[in-house]
Amino acid sequence: MSKDIVVIGGGTAGARLARQLTRGAAAATAPAPTAGPASPTPGVTVIGEEEHAPYNRVLLAEVLAGRYGPEVITQPATPVRRGVRVVRIDRAERVVLCDDGSVVPYGTLVLATGSNPVLPPLRGLGADLPDGVHPFRTLDDCLALAAAVREGTRAVVIGGGLLGVSAARALAERGAQVVLAQQGEHLMQRQLDPAASELLRGHLETLGVEVHTECRVRGLRCEAGDGAGTVRAVELADGYALDADLVVLACGVRPRVGLARAAGLDVRHGIVVDDELRTSDPHIRAIGDCAEHDGRVYGLAGPALEQADILAALLLAPPPAAALATRPGTHAEVAVAAVAAGPAAALTGPASEAAPRYTGTRALTRLTLHSGGTGTGAGPLDLAAFGETNPLPGDDVVRLADATRGAYRKVVVRGDRLIGGILLGDLGAVGELARTWEGDEPLPSTPLFHLLGGA
């Protein structure tokens, strides 16, 4: 039976895991003066559907805006079998079957299958997308959008979350006439409160983006042609139509769990994993957007990277070391240190006292909206949000707002703990606030005002 590690998915999580495993294996096999012969390390195979080398998905909006070329966001060299799709997992034989006819055996299988864009149930939108209608999830999506947009192109972005806001800003920078349609009451509802969202809306409007909130899209009006036709307008629930040459679907993502479900693994919203990122099959792990840990699917780059680091440390460590518990709040750092030290260190060094466990990620969202050029009158807008930004009864809240500078700061404190915050404009305080929040430690006995850098 093979002992090799096979990773399905060459995205953020899969590529990071492969790099960490390769680095750790290299450190483990390096000659040491007092060491005996190095034990053989398992091989690592990454199978990815995309034809591109692994890339930084967080920067796709910068490519769409024309700020970066695709080559700039390419990740450090990671060997991937590109353009190959796994069609089935045979758990009994411990092999995966690919669409090119190859059969790849595994000792440990890692599912890093990511997520798919959600296609909303709209009239005129079927399995085949009409010409001019684009998701915004992959580099291919990004390049197709960039090729389609021209100065004056009428673009409608459906969805006002983080992805929709990023796409709208990027299209505006390319000279498109952009309308952003958000069904919710305000933009980026998961991260921002109404006051912060209003500042964000004002910034987008300064860039030339027309923003509609509480705006329900009913369907697409398409001109007949080959396939599903060509989009010509977006129809709203009140009957009003937005003319469109281009429509971007930014309605969220859904974990890709088809392979796992067909293989009989435990799947809820995502592929269920424990603190060792192990699925219901002891030989299969899952990380990134497809994984559900403690009832939560993150869908963000930060948690995916942390999961990859921790899993690399667990897979490289001998079983006795991998069974130890980590110190609270330090599992990511322990994972990185364990990878760097290699598996041999896990037997004798400090890492053996604190083998990592994944206990969840306290994720911080950051976004920079650049100006659309010298003629817009808008400078860049930086924002950061973390934790619970909507207070409960009894929570302490401190807000500082400066409308003239477009700045807004808010923190939420429960008892002696910082539980969330929003910063727009000057992010000078974000580092200290984030560290305080991530550490989940008691706050110092200074006035809450000073948490925001107040004088």
C-alpha positions in Angstrom: 0.0 0.0 0.0 1.3 3.4 -1.0 2.5 5.8 1.7 2.5 8.8 -0.6 0.4 11.9 0.1 -2.0 12.9 -2.6 -3.6 16.4 -2.6 -6.7 17.0 -4.7 -6.7 20.8 -5.5 -3.9 23.2 -6.4 -5.5 26.3 -4.9 -4.6 28.3 -1.9 -4.8 25.5 0.6 -3.5 22.6 -1.5 -0.5 24.6 -2.9 0.5 25.8 0.6 0.3 22.3 2.0 2.5 20.9 -0.8 5.1 23.6 -0.2 5.2 23.0 3.5 5.4 19.3 3.1 8.3 19.6 0.6 10.1 22.0 2.8 9.7 19.9 5.9 10.8 16.7 4.1 13.9 18.5 2.8 14.8 19.6 6.3 14.3 16.1 7.6 16.6 14.4 5.1 19.4 17.0 5.4 22.5 15.3 6.9 23.2 16.1 10.5 26.5 15.4 12.4 25.0 13.2 15.0 22.0 11.8 13.1 21.8 8.3 11.7 20.4 7.5 8.2 17.3 9.6 7.4 14.0 7.8 7.3 12.3 7.8 3.9 9.7 10.5 3.5 6.5 10.1 1.6 6.1 11.6 -1.9 3.6 14.4 -2.5 1.4 14.6 -5.6 -0.9 17.6 -6.2 -3.7 17.2 -8.8 -5.3 20.4 -10.0 -8.1 21.1 -12.5 -6.9 24.5 -13.5 -4.3 24.8 -16.3 -2.6 27.7 -14.5 0.2 27.4 -11.9 -1.1 28.0 -8.4 -1.8 31.7 -7.8 -2.9 34.1 -5.1 -6.7 34.2 -5.4 -6.9 37.3 -3.1 -5.3 39.4 -5.8 -7.6 38.5 -8.6 -9.4 41.9 -8.4 -6.0 43.6 -8.9 -5.5 41.6 -12.1 -9.0 42.5 -13.3 -8.3 46.2 -12.5 -5.2 46.0 -14.7 -2.8 46.7 -11.8 -1.1 43.4 -12.0 -0.4 40.9 -14.8 -1.4 37.2 -14.1 2.3 36.3 -13.7 2.6 38.6 -10.7 0.1 36.7 -8.6 1.7 33.3 -9.3 2.7 31.4 -6.1 6.2 30.1 -5.5 7.0 27.0 -7.6 4.7 24.1 -6.6 4.7 21.0 -8.8 1.1 20.3 -9.8 -0.5 17.9 -12.3 -2.4 20.7 -14.1 -5.6 20.3 -16.0 -6.4 16.9 -14.4 -9.7 16.3 -12.7 -10.3 13.5 -10.1 -13.5 11.8 -10.9 -13.7 9.2 -8.1 -12.1 8.2 -4.9 -11.8 4.4 -4.2 -11.4 4.3 -0.4 -11.1 0.4 -0.3 -8.1 0.4 -2.7 -6.9 3.8 -1.6 -6.6 5.2 -5.1 -8.0 8.2 -6.9 -9.2 7.9 -10.5 -8.6 10.8 -12.9 -10.3 12.0 -16.1 -7.1 11.3 -18.1 -7.4 7.6 -17.2 -4.6 7.6 -14.6 -5.0 5.9 -11.3 -3.0 7.5 -8.4 -2.5 5.5 -5.1 -2.3 7.2 -1.8 -1.4 6.6 1.8 -3.0 9.8 2.9 -5.4 11.7 0.7 -6.0 15.5 1.3 -9.1 17.1 -0.1 -8.5 20.7 -0.9 -11.2 21.0 -3.5 -12.2 24.6 -2.7 -15.5 26.0 -3.5 -17.8 26.9 -6.5 -19.4 30.3 -7.1 -23.1 30.3 -6.2 -25.3 30.8 -9.3 -28.5 32.5 -8.1 -31.9 31.2 -9.2 -32.6 33.8 -11.8 -34.9 33.7 -14.8 -32.8 33.3 -17.9 -29.9 31.7 -16.0 -29.4 28.0 -16.6 -26.6 25.5 -16.5 -25.1 27.2 -19.6 -24.3 30.9 -18.9 -25.4 33.4 -21.5 -22.6 35.3 -23.3 -21.6 38.3 -21.2 -22.5 36.6 -17.8 -19.4 35.7 -15.7 -18.7 34.3 -12.3 -15.6 35.8 -10.5 -13.8 33.0 -8.8 -10.8 31.8 -10.8 -8.0 33.3 -12.9 -9.9 32.1 -16.0 -13.0 34.0 -14.9 -10.8 37.1 -14.3 -9.1 36.9 -17.7 -12.4 36.4 -19.4 -13.9 39.5 -17.7 -10.8 41.6 -18.5 -11.0 40.6 -22.2 -14.7 41.6 -22.3 -14.6 45.0 -20.6 -14.0 48.2 -22.5 -14.3 51.9 -21.8 -18.0 52.6 -21.3 -19.1 48.9 -21.0 -22.3 48.7 -19.1 -21.6 46.2 -16.3 -23.9 45.0 -13.5 -22.4 43.3 -10.5 -25.0 41.1 -8.6 -23.9 40.8 -5.0 -22.6 43.4 -2.6 -20.3 41.3 -0.4 -16.5 41.4 -0.3 -16.2 39.8 -3.8 -18.8 42.0 -5.4 -17.4 45.2 -4.0 -13.9 44.2 -5.2 -15.2 43.4 -8.7 -17.2 46.6 -9.0 -14.2 48.7 -8.0 -11.9 46.8 -10.5 -14.4 47.2 -13.4 -14.8 50.9 -12.6 -11.0 51.3 -12.8 -11.2 49.7 -16.3 -13.6 52.4 -17.4 -16.8 50.4 -17.2 -20.2 52.0 -16.2 -20.8 49.9 -13.2 -24.0 49.2 -11.3 -23.7 47.2 -8.0 -27.0 45.5 -7.0 -27.1 44.2 -3.4 -30.2 42.4 -2.0 -29.3 43.2 1.6 -29.7 46.4 3.5 -26.1 47.5 3.1 -22.8 46.5 1.5 -20.6 43.8 3.1 -23.2 42.9 5.7 -21.1 40.1 7.1 -18.2 42.4 8.0 -19.5 46.0 8.3 -22.2 47.8 10.3 -24.5 50.3 8.5 -22.3 53.4 9.3 -19.1 51.8 7.9 -21.0 50.5 4.9 -22.3 54.0 4.2 -18.7 55.3 4.0 -17.8 52.4 1.7 -20.8 53.2 -0.5 -19.8 56.8 -0.7 -16.3 55.8 -1.8 -17.6 53.5 -4.6 -19.9 56.2 -5.8 -17.0 58.6 -6.0 -15.4 56.1 -8.3 -18.5 56.2 -10.5 -20.1 53.0 -9.2 -23.9 53.2 -9.0 -25.0 51.3 -5.8 -28.5 49.9 -5.2 -29.2 48.2 -1.9 -32.3 46.3 -0.9 -32.4 45.5 -4.6 -33.7 42.1 -5.6 -32.7 40.8 -9.0 -35.4 38.7 -10.7 -33.8 37.6 -13.9 -31.8 38.3 -17.0 -33.0 39.5 -20.4 -31.1 37.8 -23.1 -31.0 38.2 -26.9 -31.5 34.9 -28.7 -28.4 33.4 -30.3 -26.1 30.4 -30.0 -26.5 28.5 -26.7 -28.1 30.5 -23.9 -28.0 33.7 -26.0 -26.4 37.0 -25.0 -27.3 39.1 -21.9 -28.8 42.5 -22.6 -30.3 43.6 -19.3 -30.8 42.7 -15.6 -34.4 42.7 -14.5 -35.2 43.7 -11.0 -38.2 42.6 -8.9 -40.0 45.9 -9.3 -39.9 45.5 -13.1 -37.1 48.0 -13.7 -34.4 46.8 -16.0 -30.7 47.7 -15.9 -29.1 47.7 -19.4 -26.1 45.4 -19.3 -23.3 44.3 -21.7 -21.6 42.4 -18.9 -23.0 40.8 -15.7 -20.8 39.6 -12.9 -22.2 37.0 -10.4 -20.8 37.6 -7.0 -23.4 35.8 -4.9 -21.1 33.9 -2.6 -19.5 30.4 -2.8 -20.4 26.9 -1.9 -18.0 24.2 -0.8 -17.1 21.6 -3.4 -18.1 18.4 -1.7 -19.2 16.2 -4.6 -16.2 13.8 -4.5 -16.4 13.5 -0.7 -20.1 12.8 -0.8 -19.8 10.2 -3.6 -17.0 8.5 -1.6 -19.3 8.2 1.5 -17.5 10.7 3.7 -19.4 12.7 6.4 -20.6 15.9 4.7 -22.8 18.6 6.0 -22.3 22.1 4.6 -18.7 21.1 4.0 -16.6 18.0 4.5 -16.6 17.4 8.3 -13.2 17.3 9.9 -11.9 17.1 13.5 -9.0 19.0 15.2 -6.5 17.0 13.2 -8.4 17.9 10.0 -9.3 14.3 9.6 -12.5 13.3 7.8 -14.7 10.3 8.7 -12.1 8.2 6.9 -8.8 8.1 8.9 -6.8 8.1 5.7 -8.4 11.2 4.3 -8.0 14.8 5.5 -9.7 18.0 4.2 -8.6 21.7 4.3 -9.6 25.1 2.9 -12.9 26.2 1.6 -14.3 22.6 1.3 -13.7 21.7 5.0 -16.1 22.2 7.9 -14.6 22.3 11.3 -16.7 22.6 14.5 -19.8 23.5 12.4 -18.0 26.3 10.4 -16.9 26.7 6.8 -14.6 29.7 6.6 -14.3 30.4 2.8 -11.3 32.7 3.4 -7.6 32.6 2.6 -6.3 33.0 6.2 -8.0 29.9 7.6 -7.0 27.9 4.6 -3.4 28.8 5.0 -3.5 28.0 8.8 -5.1 24.7 8.2 -2.5 23.8 5.6 0.4 24.7 7.9 -1.1 22.6 10.8 -1.8 19.6 8.6 1.7 19.7 7.2 3.1 19.5 10.7 0.8 16.7 11.6 1.6 14.7 8.5 5.4 15.1 8.9 5.4 14.3 12.7 5.7 10.7 13.9 2.4 9.4 15.4 3.4 9.8 19.1 4.2 13.5 18.6 1.1 14.1 16.5 -1.0 12.9 19.4 0.0 15.7 21.7 -2.1 18.8 22.3 -1.1 22.3 21.4 -0.8 25.3 23.7 -4.0 27.4 23.4 -3.8 30.3 20.9 -0.4 29.2 19.4 -1.3 26.4 17.1 -0.4 28.2 13.9 3.0 29.2 15.1 3.7 25.7 16.4 2.7 24.3 13.1 5.1 26.5 11.1 7.9 25.7 13.6 7.3 22.0 13.3 7.4 22.1 9.5 10.6 24.1 9.6 12.2 21.7 12.1 11.1 18.6 10.3 9.8 15.3 11.7 13.1 14.4 13.4 12.7 17.4 15.7 9.3 16.2 16.8 10.9 13.3 18.6 13.4 15.2 20.7 12.7 19.0 20.5 10.2 21.3 22.1 7.7 20.7 19.2 7.0 17.2 20.8 5.5 19.0 23.7 3.0 21.0 21.6 2.0 19.2 18.5 -0.5 21.3 16.7 -4.3 21.0 16.7 -6.6 23.1 14.6 -9.1 24.8 17.0 -10.5 27.4 14.6 -9.2 30.6 13.0 -10.0 34.1 14.2 -10.1 35.6 10.7 -9.5 39.3 9.9 -10.9 40.7 6.6 -8.8 43.4 4.9 -9.5 45.3 1.7 -8.0 48.2 -0.1 -10.1 50.1 -2.7 -7.7 52.1 -4.8 -8.8 55.3 -6.6 -9.9 55.0 -10.2 -7.3 57.6 -11.4 -6.4 61.2 -11.0 -9.8 62.4 -12.3 -12.0 60.7 -9.7 -11.1 62.8 -6.7 -11.0 59.7 -4.6 -8.0 58.4 -2.7 -7.6 54.8 -1.7 -9.8 53.4 1.0 -8.5 50.8 3.4 -10.8 48.8 5.6 -10.4 46.0 8.1 -13.0 44.0 10.1 -12.8 41.2 12.6 -14.9 39.2 15.0 -18.4 40.2 16.2 -19.1 43.7 14.9 -22.7 43.8 16.1 -22.9 44.2 19.9 -25.2 42.3 22.2 -27.0 43.9 25.2 -24.4 44.7 27.8 -21.4 45.0 25.4 -19.3 48.1 25.5 -18.9 49.9 22.2 -16.5 52.8 21.2 -16.9 54.6 17.9 -14.8 57.3 16.4 -15.9 58.9 13.1 -14.4 61.6 10.9 -16.7 62.2 7.9 -14.4 64.8 6.4 -11.5 62.3 6.2 -13.8 59.3 5.5 -12.5 57.5 8.6 -14.4 55.3 11.0 -13.3 53.1 13.9 -15.4 50.9 16.2 -14.6 48.2 18.7 -16.9 45.9 20.7 -15.8 44.8 24.1 -17.5 42.1 26.2 -16.4 41.9 29.8 -12.6 42.3 29.6 -12.3 40.9 26.1 -12.1 42.6 22.7 -14.6 40.6 20.5 -14.7 42.6 17.3 -13.9 45.8 15.4 -14.2 47.8 12.2 -11.7 50.3 10.9 -12.0 52.3 7.7 -9.5 54.9 6.5 -6.5 55.1 8.8 -5.5 51.5 9.8 -2.7 52.5 12.0 -4.4 50.8 15.0 -5.3 47.6 13.2 -2.2 45.7 14.1 -2.4 46.1 17.9 -6.2 45.6 17.8 -5.9 42.4 15.8 -3.2 41.0 18.1 -5.3 41.8 21.1 -8.3 40.1 19.5 -6.4 37.0 18.2 -4.8 36.5 21.6 -8.1 36.5 23.3 -6.4 38.0 26.4 -7.9 40.3 29.0 -7.7 44.0 28.0 -5.4 46.3 29.9 -7.1 48.7 32.3 -6.9 51.7 30.0 -9.9 53.6 28.7 -11.6 52.0 25.7 -11.0 55.2 23.8 -7.3 54.4 23.6 -8.0 51.1 21.9 -8.7 53.2 18.8 -5.6 55.4 19.1 -7.7 58.2 20.6 -5.8 61.0 22.3 
